Amino acid sequence: MRVKEIADLAGTTPRAVRHYHRLGLLPVPPTVHGKREYGVAHLARLMRIRWLAEGGLPLAQIAEVLAQDPGGTDRDSVLGSLRATREEILARRRGLQAQEARIEELIARVEDGEGLEPIPQLLVRFYDAVQARLDEAGLNARGLRAERQVVTALAALDLVPDSINAFLAELDSTDWEAGVRIYTEIARLEQLHGDVARTSAIQLAEETWEYTLRHRRAALAAFAGFPAGAPGRTTWRLTQMITDAYTGPAQHLYLNRFLKLLMTDPEFAVVLKRLAGDEPAL
């Protein structure tokens, strides 16, 4: 992405992006054909900077927060910054209720030992569980990282619906483990070749579809909770970055097969077409 494109997606300006570069908040991307080429990691960090700034934190405090371990190892320092900001917001109570609520949320997360990420905490725990499993198995986590970065960007835009949390809350320990295993097997597909890879990809897509059907109501609600129109198209565009992060042929076969299964179901097809901007005729 070029600077204008990443700025548009983040709801800011190229001038602001360059200002974040000068402050050291946002890494300068590599140059491709004479122009800076931004990736999803830059977008995710830019979204996080914007999300914290909209919560009322000055840029100097944002630099301190970003320098902390994602798990919040220096809780006192981060809590001090957040509480100081809360007092400022309360002093300017009129018109600042939204900022006050955001700071309260950040304080609660840090007090619980959670990281300062805008994505739902149940989803954070799920991603952490998958990451631990991939590390244990020595598998490439590129696809998982891309998904987490995209979801972080969407959450900073308030485009991640509460229905995602409802879906995860419905999972018991067996289903939770099954979901972690599916993600692990998707990563493992990158190492497979030939007939074994094809068979494994198709079987995993069928298994994922069966898993989805076991939670049909919650899964439909999760898909339907994403916005339509321009925000929906932004969501759809960003999700394509997740697909691009998977480079193995068997992984693409899996993704194509699973999408085909979704589209053969009338209810899932409607919500996916709506998300992609292809509204069905009434």
ZAMARGU-4260 file (C-alpha; in steps of 0.2 Angstrom, whole numbers, plus 5000, padded with zeros to 4 digits):
<rodrens>
0) 5000/5000/5000 | 5005/5018/4997 | 5005/5031/5010 | 4988/5039/5004 | 4980/5021/5004
5) 4985/5017/5022 | 4980/5034/5028 | 4963/5032/5020 | 4960/5015/5028 | 4965/5022/5045
10) 4954/5038/5043 | 4969/5050/5044 | 4981/5059/5032 | 4997/5056/5024 | 5004/5071/5034
15) 4999/5062/5050 | 5007/5046/5045 | 5024/5055/5041 | 5022/5064/5058 | 5021/5047/5066
20) 5037/5041/5057 | 5046/5057/5063 | 5041/5053/5081 | 5046/5035/5080 | 5029/5028/5083
25) 5027/5020/5066 | 5042/5011/5057 | 5047/5018/5040 | 5042/5004/5027 | 5054/4998/5014
30) 5055/5007/4997 | 5049/4998/4982 | 5052/5006/4965 | 5056/5022/4973 | 5041/5023/4984
35) 5037/5017/5002 | 5027/5001/5002 | 5016/4999/5018 | 5011/4981/5023 | 4997/4975/5035
40) 5009/4976/5050 | 5010/4995/5047 | 4992/4997/5045 | 4988/4987/5061 | 5001/4998/5071
45) 4994/5014/5064 | 4976/5009/5069 | 4982/5005/5086 | 4990/5022/5087 | 4974/5031/5081
50) 4964/5020/5093 | 4974/5025/5108 | 4974/5043/5103 | 4955/5044/5101 | 4955/5037/5119
55) 4963/5053/5125 | 4981/5048/5126 | 4994/5061/5121 | 5007/5055/5108 | 5021/5054/5121
60) 5011/5042/5132 | 5006/5032/5117 | 5025/5030/5113 | 5027/5023/5131 | 5012/5011/5129
65) 5018/5004/5113 | 5035/5002/5120 | 5028/4990/5134 | 5027/4972/5132 | 5009/4967/5124
70) 5005/4958/5140 | 5008/4974/5150 | 5024/4969/5161 | 5026/4987/5168 | 5008/4988/5174
75) 5011/5003/5186 | 5018/5014/5172 | 5004/5010/5160 | 4991/5012/5173 | 4998/5028/5179
80) 4997/5035/5162 | 4979/5029/5159 | 4973/5035/5176 | 4980/5052/5173 | 4971/5053/5156
85) 4955/5048/5165 | 4956/5062/5177 | 4959/5075/5163 | 4943/5068/5154 | 4933/5069/5169
90) 4938/5087/5171 | 4931/5090/5154 | 4916/5080/5157 | 4905/5089/5144 | 4906/5081/5127
95) 4919/5068/5132 | 4909/5053/5138 | 4915/5042/5124 | 4933/5045/5128 | 4930/5042/5147
100) 4922/5025/5143 | 4937/5021/5132 | 4949/5025/5146 | 4939/5015/5158 | 4940/5000/5147
105) 4959/5002/5145 | 4962/5003/5164 | 4951/4987/5166 | 4961/4978/5154 | 4978/4982/5161
110) 4972/4978/5179 | 4967/4961/5172 | 4984/4959/5165 | 4978/4960/5147 | 4986/4969/5133
115) 4980/4985/5125 | 4972/4979/5110 | 4955/4984/5103 | 4950/4967/5098 | 4938/4957/5109
120) 4947/4949/5124 | 4940/4932/5120 | 4947/4933/5103 | 4964/4938/5110 | 4964/4923/5121
125) 4960/4912/5106 | 4974/4919/5095 | 4986/4917/5110 | 4981/4899/5112 | 4983/4896/5093
130) 5000/4905/5093 | 5006/4894/5108 | 5001/4878/5098 | 5010/4884/5082 | 5026/4888/5092
135) 5025/4871/5100 | 5023/4862/5084 | 5036/4873/5075 | 5024/4879/5062 | 5023/4895/5052
140) 5012/4908/5061 | 5012/4920/5046 | 4993/4918/5042 | 4988/4919/5060 | 4998/4935/5062
145) 4990/4943/5047 | 4973/4938/5053 | 4976/4946/5070 | 4983/4962/5062 | 4968/4963/5051
150) 4956/4961/5065 | 4965/4974/5075 | 4963/4986/5061 | 4945/4982/5060 | 4942/4983/5078
155) 4950/5000/5079 | 4938/5006/5065 | 4923/4998/5076 | 4920/4986/5063 | 4921/4970/5073
160) 4904/4966/5079 | 4899/4960/5097 | 4892/4944/5089 | 4911/4938/5087 | 4912/4937/5106
165) 4895/4929/5107 | 4901/4915/5095 | 4917/4912/5105 | 4907/4912/5122 | 4896/4898/5115
170) 4911/4887/5113 | 4914/4874/5127 | 4932/4867/5130 | 4930/4853/5117 | 4925/4866/5104
175) 4938/4878/5109 | 4951/4865/5107 | 4944/4859/5090 | 4945/4877/5084 | 4963/4879/5089
180) 4967/4862/5081 | 4959/4868/5064 | 4970/4883/5064 | 4985/4873/5068 | 4981/4861/5053
185) 4979/4875/5041 | 4997/4881/5045 | 5003/4862/5044 | 4996/4862/5026 | 5010/4873/5020
190) 5022/4858/5023 | 5012/4846/5013 | 5014/4841/4995 | 5005/4831/4981 | 4990/4820/4984
195) 4993/4820/5003 | 4991/4839/5002 | 4976/4839/4992 | 4967/4826/5002 | 4971/4834/5018
200) 4966/4852/5012 | 4949/4845/5007 | 4946/4835/5022 | 4951/4850/5033 | 4939/4861/5024
205) 4925/4848/5026 | 4929/4847/5045 | 4929/4866/5046 | 4912/4867/5038 | 4905/4853/5050
210) 4912/4864/5064 | 4903/4879/5057 | 4887/4870/5056 | 4888/4864/5074 | 4887/4883/5078
215) 4876/4888/5064 | 4866/4901/5073 | 4881/4910/5081 | 4891/4909/5065 | 4878/4917/5055
220) 4876/4930/5068 | 4894/4933/5068 | 4895/4935/5049 | 4879/4946/5048 | 4886/4957/5062
225) 4898/4965/5050 | 4893/4981/5042 | 4887/4983/5024 | 4890/4997/5012 | 4907/5006/5011
230) 4912/4999/5029 | 4908/4981/5023 | 4919/4983/5007 | 4933/4989/5018 | 4931/4974/5029
235) 4930/4962/5014 | 4946/4971/5006 | 4956/4969/5022 | 4951/4951/5024 | 4959/4947/5007
240) 4975/4951/5016 | 4973/4936/5027 | 4971/4925/5011 | 4987/4933/5004 | 4997/4928/5019
245) 4994/4910/5016 | 5006/4905/5002 | 5005/4886/5002 | 4995/4878/4987 | 4986/4867/4999
250) 4981/4881/5010 | 4973/4890/4995 | 4964/4874/4991 | 4958/4873/5008 | 4952/4891/5008
255) 4944/4890/4991 | 4935/4874/4996 | 4928/4881/5013 | 4922/4897/5004 | 4913/4886/4991
260) 4905/4876/5005 | 4899/4893/5013 | 4892/4899/4997 | 4882/4883/4993 | 4872/4887/5009
265) 4859/4900/5005 | 4860/4909/5022 | 4878/4910/5023 | 4879/4915/5004 | 4867/4930/5008
270) 4878/4937/5022 | 4894/4935/5012 | 4888/4943/4997 | 4881/4957/5007 | 4898/4959/5015
275) 4907/4959/4999 | 4895/4973/4992 | 4885/4961/4981 | 4868/4964/4988 | 4855/4951/4983
280) 4840/4957/4973 | 4824/4957/4983
</rodrens>
